[in-house]
Amino acid sequence: MKTITNILGAAFFLTFAVGANAQEWNWGDQVDTAKEKNVVYTDAYKAKNYEAAVEPLQWLLTNTPDLNPSIYINGVKIYEALAKKEADAVKKKEYVETGLGLFDKRAEIYPGDQADIVERKAIFGYSFYKKEKDEYFRILETFQKSFELNGAEMNRGALVAYMDMTYKNYLYKRLTDEQVIDTYSAISEALAEQRKNAGDTERKKIDGSSDLVDRLLTATKVEISCEFVEEKLGPKLQNENDVNMAKQIFRLMLKGKCLDSPLALKAAGIIQGDEPTYGVAKFLAQKNGQDGNDAQAVEFFKEAAGLTDDNAEKAEMYVNIARIQMKNGQKSTARSSARRALSFDPSYKDAYKLIGDLYMGSFDDCKGEKSVVQDRAVFIAAYNEYKKAGNSAAMSAAKAQFPSIEDIFNEGKQEGESLTIGCWINVTVALERRPAN
């Protein structure tokens, strides 16, 4: 988790732009003093002399608490800066707690801004306490409140930090498996909602955030129940356009090893229809093949082959197609698919083995029953393919079916002479005899 922690530390302390607040200024009973204190603290703040800003700011907070939201906005920045450079742990904590208190006071006086304030408070607390285990639950509660107020409007960085706090609290047994999964689901849905109307650049950033959230869930090692996914998320997959929900379901089912579920197949189909990938196409092909949907399996294997630049993967897909065709008795077509596999990767041994199997299984189909030597030449053809595959066991099995030396002698033939095999095979081999018993 070191990598995730580093990423979060670097990327998810959010900086919120704060402009001049349009609300009126309430100078209180001591107008002149209040204005003077405001000028002194703001000048010190702008000059980054944060220590000098504290006294006049605190006077304003005490005597004119509803002066303007800016005293809280700037106040947080002042205490944040002081905390960041403070070496003494006790003093640092005092600054952090003062900053957190300013968020609470601002929310009390300006409740209309509460959703924004609570989100900022959560991020502020997270930035200082993300490594303080005694503070984890308090920060988590702030994120939970922020999510209740903001939902899908919550900043994506805040959503990732929320999941990080969920992960850390789970490590200390403060949350159940179901609470973790519920939180993960809610965060994933929020990110998916943000993605709907995002541009390409922003989508990539959101996808990166989603990946971090997924990795944090994986890091918890919570037990993903197939029943939980089916019962809780299955009903939410209402239509073929719900790609983000489909992705969430598929990720959870992959983690929970629930890929035999019809829901996994449905989710994968929706994902593939929106953003085709080699991996999902391969899954769909394999699942359709297992379910006996051979035509669909072949189409998805072909689609998968077209979605990868890796020649070994292309070869694997065409061998899978060949296996389906061989199972269905389409021997010539199966060989063509195996040869297509070899056109991508000439070293792909499974393709040679499959062609050898096709030849081995063709004796009854191709025998003319006029010449034992000619009929048994199919086994020589099979042997040659097994040799290319480097499969010694299959080679031995094929060689045991070669014509005997007696068969060769009786038919007036010579070892080494060429024999052309007809039938659908149509290859030429050099005549060999089987080993003596």
N, C-alpha and C positions, 0 to 999 in steps of 0.2 A: 504493500500500500504506500510505500515511500513515494513512488512516482505520482500517484493520484494526489497525495498530500501536497507535494511540491507544486503540481499544476494548480491545485485549488488556491494555494497560498499566493501564487504568482498572478493568477488570472481572475480570481473571483472576489477580491476586495474591490467593491464597486465604488466608483467616484461619481456622485450625482451632481449634475450641474445645478447651481443655485443662483438664480438671478435676483434682482431687486424685488422685494415683496411689495405687492400692490396694496396691502392692507394699510389702514390709517395708523398714525403714530399717536399713542396715548401717553403723554408725558407725565401724567400724574400731578401731584400737588407741588412738587419741587421742580418746576419746569426748567429753570436755568441750570440747576445742578444736574438734572437728568441729561440735558443737552450737552453739558460739558463732559460728563462721564461717557456719553456715547461717542463724542469726538475723540476723547483720549483713548478709549479702548479700540475703536476702529482704526485709528492711526497706528497704534501699536500692533494690531492684527495685520494690517497691510504691510508693515515693516518687518513682520515675522518675529517681533519681539513679544512672544507669547506670554512670558512671565509678567511683563508690564501690563498686559491686557487683562490679567485675572482680576485685580482689585476693582477697577471701574466696571468691569462686566458683572462681577458679583453684586456690586451695589445696585446696578440696574435690575438684575434678576430678583433681588430682595425687595427693592422699593417700587419698581415699575414692571412687575412680571408680565403684564399684558401690553408692554410698550410696542412691540412689533415682533413677528416671528423671527426676524433677522438675528435677534440676540441669542436665540436658541440655535439657529442654523450656524452662525459664526462661532457660537460658544462651543458647539460640538467639535468644530474644526480646531479650535484653540486647544481643547483638552486632548483631542486626538494627537495633535502635534507634540504636546507636552509629554504624553504617554509614550509616544514612539521613541523619544530621545532620552527618557528617564531610565537610568541604570538600576536605581533602587527599586526592588520588587514591590515593597509596601507602598511607596509613593506612586509608582506606576499604576498600581491597582486603584488607588484613590482617584487618580485622574480618569481612569477608565470608568469607574463607578459614577463619577460626577458627570461624565459624558452621557452615560446611559440614563442617568436621572434627568438630564436636560430633554431627552426624547420624551420621557414620561410627562414632564411638566408641560412641554409644548403640546402634547396630545390632549392633555387636560384642558388647556386654555383654548386650543384651536382644534376641537374635535372633528371638524369637517375635513381636516387633513390627515386623519388618523391612519388610513391605509398606507399612505406614503411614509408617514413617520415611523410606523411599526416596522415596515420593510427596512428602512434605513437603520433603525435600532438593531434589528437582527444582524445585518451585515457588519455594523460597528462592533457589536459584541463578538461576532464570529471572528473578525479580524484579529482580536486580541486574545480570545479565549479558545481558539480552535485546538490548542494543545493543552488546555487546562481541564483535566477530566472532571474535576469537581464542579465545573461550570457548564459541562455539556448539556445537562438536562434543562437548565434555565435558558440556554441559548436555543435549544430545540423548541421549547415552549414558545419563544418569541417568533421563531419561524412558523410554527403551527398557527399562531394568531395571525401572522402576516398572510399566510396562505388562505386562511378563512376570509380575510378582508380583500385580498387581491385576486385569488384564483389564477386563471391563465394570464392575467395581466402582470403577474409577478415577474420581476427581472429574471432572465434565464440564468444569470450568474448566481442570483439568490436561490434559485431552485436547486442548482447543483450543490450549493453550500448547505441547503436544507437537507438534501440526501446524505451529505457527508456527516451532518450531525445525527441523522437517523442511524447511519452505519456505526458511528462512534458510541452512541448510547446503547445500541444493540450489543456491542462488544462487552459492555459493562452490565449486561442483562437487565437493562431498564425498559426494554421493549420486547414484545413477543414476535414470533415469526409473522403472524398475521398482521400485526401493526406495521411491520417493516414493509410487507408486500402491499398493504393498503396505501402506505405513503408513497412507495415507488410507483404504484399505478396512478395515483393522483398527480404526481410530478410528471410522469411520462405523458399523461393526457394533456397536461398544461403545455408542455413543450410541443406536443403534436398540434395543439390548437394554434400556437404561435407560428408554427411552420406553414400553416395553410395559406396565409396571406403574405408570407415573407418573400423577398426577392432571392435570387440565386446566392448572392454573397451571404446574406443573413441566414439562409437555409443551411449553408455549410457550417456556420457557427452554431446554429441550433442542433444540427446533427452531431457536432462535436460535444455539445453539452449532453445530449441524449446518450452518447457513447460513455461519457464519464458516469452518468447516472446508472447505466447498465453495469459498468465495472464495479461501482460501489455496491450494487445489489449482489453481484457475484462474490465480492469480497466478504460479505456478511456470512456466506455459506448457509443462508436460511434454507429450509426444506421447502421446495416448491411443490405443492400438491396439485396434481392434474385436475382433481375435482374442484379445487379452489378456482383455478383458471377457467374451467368450463362453466362453473356455476356463477362466478362473479363477473367475468369478462366476456364470456361467450354471448350472453344476451345483448351486449353493447355492440356487437359486430352486426349491425342491422342491414347494411347494404354493401354492394360491391365497391363503393367509393370510399369506404372507411379505411383507407390505407394505413393511417397512423395507428389505429386500434389494432389492425391486423398485425402490424409490426410488433406492437407490444405483446400481443398474445403469442406470436411465434417465438419471440425472444424468451418469454417465460416458459413456454412449452419445450423449447430447446434445452433450457437450463434444467427443467424438471423432468427431462427425458419422457415427454408425453407425446412424442411425434407420431405415435400410432393413432392418436385421436383424430376423428374426422374434422374436428375444429382446426387442428394444425394444418390439415390439407386445404381447408377452406381459406384460412389466413394466408397460407403460402401462395395460393392461386391469386388472391387479391393483390398481394405484394408484387408478384411476377407480372401481373397485368399492368401495374403502374410503373415499376422500376425493375425491368428484367435483369437478373444476375445469374451467373453460372451456378452458384451454390444452390439457390432456390430452385432453379430449373432442374438441377440434378436431383434434388430432394423430391420434386414433383414427379419426375420420371421414375425414380425408384419406388415411390409410394404407389403410383398407378400400376407399376409392374407387379408389385406385391398383391394388389387388389384385383389383378387379372385384366386390367384395362390396357391391353398391349398396344393398341393403336395410339392412345394418348401417351403412353410411356415412350414409344418410339419418337413421337413428335417432340416431347420435352427433352429427350436425350439429344436430338438434333439441335434443338434450341440452345441447350447447354453448350454443345460443341461450338456453336457460333458465337458464344459469349465469352470465350476464353482465348487468350493468345498462347497458351501453353500447349504445345503439340502433344505432350504425354496425356494431358487431360482430354484433348480432342480424340486421341486414339482410344482412351478408356471409354468415352461415350459411344464410339462406333462399335467397339467390341460388345458393349452392353446391348446395343441394337441388334448385333449379330446373334447374341444369345437368345433374344426373344424370337428372332426369325428362325433360328435353328429349332427351338422348342416347338414352333408351329409348323415344322416340316419344310420350311422355305430354304432348302440347302444352298441353292445357287445364289439366292439373294443374300443369305447369311455370309457366304464366302465373299461376296462383293463388299459387304459392310466391313468385314475383317480386313480385306485388302485396302479399303478406304482408311481404316485405322493405321495400317502400315505405311500409307502414303504420308501420313503426318509424322509417324514415329517408326522407322524401319526396325528399331530394336525392341518394339513392344511385344514381348514374348507371349502374352495371353492371346494375341491375334493368331500367331502361328499354331499355338495349342488348339485353338478353336477350329481352325481349318483342318488340322490333323484329326480332331474329333469328328468333323463332318465326313472326312474320307473313311475313317474307321467304321462309321455307322452306315456306310453306303454299299457294303458288300451285297446284301440281299437285293437292294434296288438296282444294282448295276451288273450283277453276274449274268453272263450269257449261257452258262452251263455247257459250253462247247470246249473250253480250254481252262483247266485248273490254273495254269500259270497266268493266263490273261485275267481271269477273275480275281486272283489273289494279288494282282498288281496294285489294287487299291490300298493294300496294307503297306506296300512300299512307298506309295505317295504319302500316306499318313505318317510313316516313319520319317520321311524327309522333312515334314513340317514339324514334327516333334523334336527333331534334331536341331532345327533353327530355334525352337523354343528352349532348348537345353533341358528337356524333361526326360531324364533317363528312364524313369519307370514306364512312361508311355511309350518310349522307344522300344523297350524290351517287350512290352505287350504287343506292339505292332510287328516286331521282328518275328515273334513266335508264330505269326500267321502268314509269313512269307511262303511261297511255294517251296517244297522240299527239293533236294538235289535229284531225287528220283523223278519228281514231276517234270523238272527241267529236262532231264535226260530223255524221258519217255516222249516228250513233245519235240525233241530234236532242237532244243534251244541252247543258247550259251549264256553263262553269267556275264553281265556287263552289256549285253545287247539292249537296244532301246525298245521299250514297249509303250505304245500310246494307249491310254485309257480313254474310252469313249464316255458314254452316258453323259451326265451333266458335268462330270469332272474335267474331261478333256485336257489331260496333262500327259507328258511323256516322262518315263522314269527308266533308270538303268536296272536291269534284272539282277536280283540278288536271291540267294537261297536262305532259308531259315536255319538257325544253328542246329546241329545234331543234338539229339537228346543225350 
